[in-house]
Structure formats: structure tokens, C-alpha cells
Amino acid sequence: MEDLISREPRDLGRALCIITGASKGYGRALAFQLSCRLKPRSVLVLVARSTAQLNELKEDIVSLCGQNKLDVRCVQADLEETEGVEKTVQALKETNSTEMDHVLLINNAASLGDVSRFAQSFTDPAEVNRYLSLNVSGALSLTAGVLQAFPHRLGLRRTVVNISSLCALKPFPSWVLYCTGKAARDMMFRVLAEEEPDVRVLSYAPGPLDTDMQLQARRFSGDLNLRRSFSSMFSEHQLLSCEESGSKLIKLLLDNNFPSGAHLDFYEL
């Protein structure tokens, strides 16, 4: 799939591309893959909590693409906090966007939450709210801020991607926080698609990825059957690489014929 895409002379335009949760895992892989699909003088904004990892990623992308092709910027921000969202939006406003023909936001930042416990143990609203602050509130507030900062204009394409999950549709025992967050995000972006018909909105479920989050799932899931299932997938080499899943997402963005607001899964494509 990736080889097929790489032979196609297509790109995502001269873009302002924002990737949250960019410092590791799926976000890091997407940063490399998307950097190869942006026209020269595009701006790639990498957002995460870790300054060191962001700077390392920036150096690697510049080495891959060349100093003059992309303007790669790093924003160290905690999107769980209002200050982090505001800092990110302000950094985006400081880019020269007047010549951009595409604003592309990849809402990838997310956390697994405590998967060792079952729903009836979450009696503290503050604990639940902390989880939802990053995984729901932060994603909505950042998306709203980006769309306000870069309003509709002739010749500007705006695309918002929500990195979703099967958990948005299917309940997993002991994963009440994660499933709730993913389901809420899917509906949030479906509403956005209805409200803003000129914005291209996609919720993409990348499949079971071989990442640190999967390692946490295998070790700590409170549901024994679920833990065994994840362990079996790992031992039988059924987990996907971030690059393999990312290639399908990029093809979706290049084709640009998905229904806005749709939830599409790696295995459906």
C-alpha cells in the first residue's frame, strides 16, 4: 500500500498541517508520512508535551525533506489545559497562512486512561473529568480555535481528522474511560460535519497498532479475556505498524472522496 501511494504524484497542497501527539507512536509516524505529501513552503506544526522528543523529530524531518522544503515548527503544550490549547492556536496564528491552500488538523493526542478498573469504581468526578479534559474537551477546543483562526475563504480547503478507534463503536470491558472518550469524539466531529459543510471531517480508526499504548493494554487491562486477546494478537504478529495504517489514512486524504463526518476503519478500506 505504501509503495503504491509513493508512486502516485499527488500531494496535499501548500498546507498548514498540525499534528497533535506528534512526539511518539502514531503521531510521529504520521509526521514523517505527511511531510512527504506537503508542497514546498508548507508549514508542519508538531504539538506534544515533550520538547526534547519534538525537537528530535523536527531534526529528523528536516534531514529527510531538506531545510528549504518545509517550515517545521514545534509547540510544547499540554492540551489538557486551557493554556496549552491557547498556546497552540496562537502559534498557528503566527504562521504566514495567506498563501496556504489547505489547513489540515490531525487530532491524534489521546491517552488510554486507567484500564485496570471497571466502570463502577470511577466514583470521583474529578478523575473522570481529568481524562475527558485531554481526550474530549481539548480536541474540541483546539479544533474550534483552528477553524476560527482560519475561517472559510475562497481557495482554502479545511480538513479535520479525528484519530478514532473501534472503541468508539464497541464497548470493551474495563475500558470505560477510553471507550467513552472515543465515542464522544466521534459524535463531536459528526456534529461538526453537519454544522460546517465546507469543512472536510474524518474519524479514522487506525486498527490495533504496535505502540506503547498497546503494551499498556496487554499489561494492565482489567478484563482477563481482553488482556488475553491483545497478548494473542501480539504473539501472532497481528498488530499493525504505524506506517502501514498511516498509509491508508494518507490515501483517504489524497483521494478526498470520503463522506464528511464518516467513521472509517483500517479494515474497511
C-alpha positions in Angstrom: 0.0 0.0 0.0 2.7 2.5 1.0 4.7 1.7 -2.2 1.6 2.2 -4.3 1.0 5.6 -2.7 4.6 6.7 -3.1 4.4 6.2 -6.9 1.4 8.5 -7.2 2.4 12.1 -7.9 -0.2 13.6 -5.6 0.1 16.0 -2.7 -2.0 17.7 0.0 -1.3 21.2 -1.3 0.7 24.0 0.2 -0.6 23.3 3.6 -0.6 24.3 7.2 -0.6 20.9 8.8 -1.0 20.4 12.5 -0.4 17.1 14.3 -1.1 16.7 18.0 0.5 13.9 20.0 3.3 14.1 17.5 6.3 13.2 19.6 5.9 9.4 19.5 3.9 6.4 18.2 1.3 7.0 15.6 1.6 10.8 15.6 5.4 10.6 15.0 4.9 8.2 12.1 2.2 10.4 10.5 4.5 13.4 10.8 7.1 11.7 8.6 4.5 10.4 6.1 2.6 13.7 5.8 5.8 15.7 5.4 6.4 13.8 2.1 3.0 14.9 0.9 3.1 18.6 1.5 4.1 21.1 -1.2 7.2 23.2 -0.7 6.9 26.1 1.7 4.2 24.3 3.6 4.2 24.6 7.4 4.2 21.5 9.6 3.3 22.2 13.2 4.2 19.4 15.7 2.4 19.5 19.0 3.2 17.4 22.1 4.1 17.7 25.8 7.8 16.6 25.3 10.1 19.4 24.0 13.1 17.0 23.6 11.2 14.5 21.5 9.6 17.2 19.4 13.0 18.8 18.6 14.4 15.4 17.7 11.5 14.7 15.4 11.9 18.1 13.7 15.6 17.5 13.1 14.8 14.1 11.5 12.1 15.5 9.2 14.3 18.4 8.1 17.1 15.9 7.3 14.6 13.8 5.3 12.9 16.6 3.4 15.6 19.3 3.3 15.8 22.6 5.1 14.0 24.6 2.4 11.0 22.5 1.6 9.1 22.6 4.9 8.8 25.1 7.7 8.7 22.7 10.7 7.7 24.2 14.0 7.4 22.6 17.4 4.8 23.6 20.1 5.3 22.2 23.5 1.8 22.2 25.0 -0.5 20.2 27.3 -3.9 20.1 25.5 -5.5 19.0 28.8 -5.1 22.6 29.9 -6.7 25.8 28.6 -3.2 27.4 28.4 -2.0 24.6 26.1 -4.8 25.0 23.7 -4.4 28.8 23.6 -0.6 28.5 23.2 -1.1 26.1 20.2 -3.7 28.3 18.5 -1.5 31.4 19.0 1.5 29.6 17.4 -0.7 28.8 14.4 -1.8 32.4 14.0 1.9 33.4 13.8 2.4 31.3 10.6 2.1 33.0 7.2 -1.2 31.3 6.1 -2.3 33.8 3.4 -0.6 31.7 0.7 -1.8 28.4 2.1 -4.5 26.4 0.2 -5.1 23.8 2.8 -5.4 23.7 6.6 -5.1 20.1 7.9 -5.6 19.3 11.6 -4.8 15.8 12.8 -6.3 15.3 16.3 -4.1 12.4 17.4 -3.3 13.3 21.0 -5.0 10.9 23.4 -4.5 8.7 26.4 -5.6 5.3 27.3 -6.7 6.1 30.8 -6.9 3.6 33.7 -7.9 0.3 32.0 -7.3 -1.8 35.1 -10.7 -0.9 36.7 -14.3 -1.4 35.8 -17.0 1.3 35.5 -18.4 1.1 39.0 -15.1 2.0 40.5 -15.0 5.5 39.0 -16.8 7.4 41.8 -14.7 10.5 41.7 -15.9 13.0 39.0 -12.6 14.9 39.2 -10.7 11.8 38.0 -13.1 11.3 35.1 -13.0 15.0 34.2 -9.2 14.9 34.0 -9.4 12.2 31.5 -12.0 13.9 29.4 -10.2 17.2 29.5 -7.5 15.9 27.1 -9.4 13.4 25.2 -12.6 15.3 24.5 -12.5 18.9 25.7 -9.0 19.6 24.4 -9.8 18.1 21.0 -13.0 20.2 20.6 -11.4 23.4 21.9 -8.3 23.1 19.7 -10.5 22.3 16.6 -12.7 25.3 17.3 -9.7 27.5 17.8 -8.1 26.4 14.5 -11.3 26.9 12.5 -11.9 30.3 14.0 -8.3 31.3 13.3 -8.5 30.1 9.7 -12.1 30.9 8.5 -13.7 29.9 5.3 -12.3 31.7 2.2 -12.2 31.0 -1.5 -9.4 28.6 -2.4 -8.8 27.4 1.2 -9.5 23.7 1.9 -10.0 22.9 5.6 -9.7 19.3 6.8 -10.1 17.9 10.4 -9.1 14.4 11.2 -10.0 12.6 14.4 -7.9 9.6 15.2 -10.7 7.3 16.4 -10.9 3.6 17.4 -13.1 0.6 17.2 -13.8 1.5 20.9 -15.9 4.5 19.6 -18.4 1.9 18.4 -17.8 -1.2 20.5 -17.7 -1.5 24.4 -14.6 -3.0 25.8 -14.9 -4.2 29.5 -12.6 -2.2 31.8 -12.0 0.4 29.1 -14.9 2.7 30.2 -12.8 5.9 30.0 -11.2 5.2 26.6 -14.4 4.0 25.0 -16.4 6.9 26.4 -13.8 9.4 25.1 -13.6 7.9 21.7 -17.4 7.7 21.3 -17.8 11.3 22.4 -15.1 12.5 19.9 -16.8 10.6 17.0 -20.1 12.3 17.7 -18.4 15.6 18.3 -16.9 15.5 14.8 -20.1 14.2 13.2 -21.8 17.3 14.6 -19.0 19.5 13.2 -19.5 18.0 9.8 -23.2 18.8 9.9 -22.6 22.4 11.1 -19.7 23.2 8.8 -20.4 21.7 5.3 -17.3 23.3 3.8 -15.0 21.6 6.3 -13.9 18.0 5.4 -14.2 15.9 8.6 -13.0 12.3 9.0 -12.8 10.0 12.0 -10.3 7.3 11.1 -9.8 4.2 13.2 -6.2 3.1 12.6 -6.6 -0.5 13.8 -4.5 -2.3 16.5 -1.2 -0.5 16.4 2.1 -1.8 17.8 2.7 1.1 20.1 3.3 1.8 23.8 -0.5 2.1 24.3 -0.9 -1.5 23.1 1.8 -2.6 25.6 -0.2 -0.9 28.3 -3.4 -2.7 27.1 -1.7 -6.1 27.3 -0.3 -5.5 30.7 -3.0 -3.7 32.6 -6.4 -4.4 31.1 -8.7 -5.4 34.0 -10.7 -7.7 31.8 -8.8 -11.0 31.5 -10.3 -12.0 28.2 -9.4 -8.7 26.7 -5.9 -9.0 28.0 -5.5 -12.5 26.6 -6.9 -11.3 23.2 -4.3 -8.4 23.0 -1.5 -10.7 24.0 -2.5 -13.2 21.4 -2.6 -10.5 18.7 1.0 -9.5 19.7 2.4 -13.0 19.8 0.8 -13.9 16.4 2.1 -10.7 14.8 -1.4 -9.3 14.1 -0.6 -5.8 15.3 -0.3 -3.2 12.6 2.7 -0.9 12.1 2.0 2.8 12.4 3.3 3.3 8.9 1.0 0.7 7.4 -2.0 2.2 9.0 -0.8 5.8 8.2 -0.6 4.9 4.5 -4.3 4.2 4.4 -5.1 7.4 6.1 -3.0 9.4 3.7 -4.6 7.7 0.7 -8.0 8.8 2.1 -6.8 12.3 2.4 -5.4 12.3 -1.1 -8.5 10.8 -2.7 -10.7 13.2 -0.7 -13.9 11.4 -1.5 -14.9 10.2 1.9 -18.3 11.4 3.3 -17.6 14.2 5.6 -18.2 13.1 9.2 -17.7 9.4 8.4 -16.1 6.9 10.7 -13.8 4.7 8.6 -11.8 1.8 9.9 -8.4 0.5 8.6 -10.0 -2.9 7.9 -12.9 -1.4 5.9 -10.5 0.1 3.3 
